Amino acid sequence: IFLPLFSEAMAQCPTEYEYIGGRCFLFVTSADQVAAEASDTCVFFGGKLAQLDDCRVLGEVSHYLQDNGKKQLVNLI
């Protein structure tokens, strides 16, 4: 399961987050959740469920996943 969490990035991302396309993403792969549950999980971590509605950011996230051994997640975005 691919649950990207993000918060707006100014300087640095929190520990365990990745800075991609001007945002901080946290990839949670240990949960199997529907959208409403995933949204609650994101809020718990202090973020919100990412909406990859910008083609540039979508491309950057896709490249990050491929370059970091997470190719199985690319088909989920």
Salt bridges, closest charged atoms under 4 A:
GLU60 OE2 - ARG56 NH1 2.94
